[in-house]
Amino acid sequence: MVSWEGHIVPFIVTVMVWFIATGLVAWADNRPRATFSRSQMVGSISGIAGLVVILFASLSAEVWAVYIGFIGALMVWGWHEISFLTGAAAGPRRGPADPALTGLARFRQAAATVMHHEVALALTALLLISLSWDVPNQIGATVFVLMFAMRLTSKINLFVGVPNSSVEMLPDHLAYLKTYFGPNRMTLLLAISMIGITAVATWFATLALAAPAGSAEMVGASLLFTLSLLGVIEHLFLSLPFRDGMLWGWALPSHKLAASKVPHNKVTVPASRDITT
């Protein structure tokens, strides 16, 4: 049976935090470059505080600790997002794709644009897993690993090619990343990704429904279910003519907001070679 405190409240909290946090990161990373050092400092303080929060919350299996651990994981995630989108931790390659490259060579070049970011995410995930291995509350590590996995699948899908490579949220100084996107097309990989994340969401939903009413297990599973569901929706956006600015227009500069109002079939992304050739 669906519980207000065990299912509905965690759902509402996750959606609200996801919406506000995504908008704040987009706002910070689309501001003038002169503000980036301040954004990185705030992000670093938030990220370190998030690690402390996760460690503190991991010692308790109470409902409040689950919420605190969840927020801590998002604070650490936001730190990484700000570092990437400001360009502080992207990759050694900071220029457009070589149009002459295809296949594995093009993949290596694309990987070089985000390598530092991906390594930092992977190391943080391993750190959180090691710190949470034998503790009562593992929600912080689980949330971070789940978000890492879903973000990795979305990046790979963008590289292979998706029907809708919406780019309003991408800051101008990272515009060169668009040249690494694959052609606008529906692929089996995108379909498998959505099915896989849907299966994960279904599993968390089953755990949430089976857990004791009002328990920390119920709340934690509900938070993870909602996060997985949002991952499905974000992947679905890659296959539908949906513009990011429709949701986060309040966080974007005026020229990005104007671009989000252009019909999808009139928005062009720099051409890239098909990686399968």
N, C-alpha and C positions, 0 to 999 in steps of 0.2 A: 504494500500500500504506500502511496506517495505521502511523504511527510513534509510539512511546512518547514520545520527547522532543519530537518535532515536532508531534504532534496531541493525545495524551492528557494530557500534563502541562499544556499551555496551557489545555485544557478544564477541568481540575481547578482550576487557579489562578484562572481567570476566575469560575467558579461560587463558589469559596470567598470571593474578594474581594467579589463582588457581594452574597453573602449577609451577610457580616460588615459591610460598609460600609453597606448599607441598614439593617441593624438598629441600628448605632451612630447614624446620622442620625435614625432614628425615636426612639431613646432620648433623644437630646439635645433634640429638638424637642417631646417630650411631658413634659419635666421642668417644674418651676415656672418661671414667667416671670422670677423673680429670677436664674435661672441663665443666661438667654439672652445677656447681655452677655459672659459668660465663654465660652459656646459660640461666639459670633460671633468673639471674639478668637482662639480656637483654630482655628476654621474659616478665618479670614483668614490666619493664619500658615501653615496647611496648604496653602491655595490658592496663596499666593505661593511657598512651597517647591515646590509642584507645577509651577508655571511654570518655575522654575529647573531642576528635574529634567528637564522636557520639553526645554528648550533644551540642556542638557548631553547628554542621550541622543540628541538629533537629529543630533549630529555623528558618531555611530558607527552602522554597519550590522551590528553584532554582535548575537548572540542576547540577551546580557545587557542591551544598550541597548534592545532591543524591550520586554523586560519592564519595565525602569525607566521608559521612556516611557509605557507602558500604565498603570503605577501613578501616574505624575505626572498623567496626564489625569483619572484617577478622583479624585485629591486636589483638583484644580481643580473638578471637577464637584461633589464633596461640599461645597466652599465655597459654591457657588451654591445647593445644596439647603438647607443650614443657613440661609443668608441669607433664602431664600424661606419656609421652614417656621417660622422664628421670627418672621416678619413684618417683618424688616428691609428686605427688598427684594421686595415683592409688587406693589402697584399703587396708584394714587391713590384707588381706590374700596375702602373697607373695610367695606362693609355688604351686606346681602342683596339679592337681585335684586328689581326692581320687577315684580310679577306682571302688571301691565297691559301690559308691553312684549313684543313678539314680533319675529321676523325679524331684520333687520339692526340695529334699535335695541337689541334684547336682546344681540346679538353684541357691539356696541360696549360696552355696559355690562359684559358678562362680560370682555371684553378689558382693560378698565380695572382689573380686580382683579388681573391678573398682568402688566401692561404693563412695569413696571420690571424684573421678573425676566426676561421674554422678551428685552427689549432688552439686558440685561446678558449673557445667554447668547449672543445673536447677535453682540455686539461681541467677546466672548471668542473665539468661533469664528472670526471674521474675523482677530483678532489671531494666533491659533495658525496659521491658514492662511498668513498673510503671513510669519510667522517660519519656517514649515516649507516654504516654496515650493521652494527649491533645495537642501535638505539631504538627506543619505543616508537618514535615518530619520524618516518622517512619521507614525509610529504614534500619537503623542500627539494631533496635530490630527485624524487620522482617527477615533480613538476618541471624541473630544469631539463632533465633528460628527455622527457616527452616533448617539450618545446624545441629542443635541439634537433630531435629526430624529424619533427614535422617541418621545421625550417629547412633542414637539409633536403628533404624531398621536394619542397617548393623550389629551391634553387636549382636542383637537378632538372626539374620539369621545365623551368624557364630556359635553361640551357638547351634542352632537347627541342623545346618549342611547345607553346600553348596557344589556344585560340585567342586569349585575351591577356596580353602582357601589359597590363595597366601600370603606368610609371609615374603617376602624379606624386606619389609619396617619396620618390627617389630624389635626393637633393641635386641641384645643378652641377656641383663639383664632382658628382659620381655619374654624370650622364654617359661617360664612356662605357659603363657597364651594360648599357642597352645594346651595344654592338655585339655582345656575347650571347644575346638571346637568340633562341632558335626561331624558325619560321612560325607564322601564325597557323597552327593546325592542332587538331585533336589527336592525341597519341594514346597508345595502349598503356604507356607508363603513367599518364595522368589518371586514367580510369582505375588502374591497379592501386595507385596511391590513395585515391578517394575511398576505394573499397577497403583497403587495409586500415586506414584511419577510422573508417566507420566501424570496422570490426573491433578495433581497440575501444572506441566509444561505447559500443554495445557491451563489451566485457565489463567496463567500468560501471555501466548502468546496471548490469546484473549484480555486481558486487554491492552497489548502493542500495538496491532493492532488497537484497538478502541480508544486509547488515542489521544488527539490533537497532531499534528505533532510537533516534537521538544520540547515537554513539559517534565517537570520533571516526570510526571506520566508515560509517554512513556518510558523514560530512566530507571526509577525504575522498571517497570514491565519487561523490557527487561533484566535487570540485574538478576532479580529473576527467569525469565524463563531460562536463561542460567545456573544459579546455579542449578536449578531443573533438567535440562537436564544432567548436569554433575553428579548429584546424580543418575539418571537413568543409566548412563554409568558405574559408579562405582559399582552399584548393578549388572549390566550386567557382569562386570568383575568377579563377584563371581560365575557366571554360565558358564563361558568360560575359556578355558585353556590359560589364559593371565597372564604373569608374570609382576609384578610391575616394576622390574628392566629394562624392555624394555623402559619405559618412563623416569624413574628417576635414571638411571644408573650413571649419573654424580654426584648424591648426595650420593651414597651408597659406603661403603668400598669394597675393591677388592673381598673379599670372598663372600659378598652378591651379587655382580655383577656376579661372576662366577655361583652362584646358580641360578640366574635368567635366565641363558642360558641353563640350563638343561631342557630337554623336560618335559612337565608337568606330563606325566604318569610315569616319573622316580623320581619325587620328592615326598617324603613322609612326612606326618605330624604325630606327635605322636598320637597314637590311643586314642580314647575316647569312652565312653560308649554311647549308643543310649539313649537319654533322654526320649524317649517315652515308654521305657520298664518299 
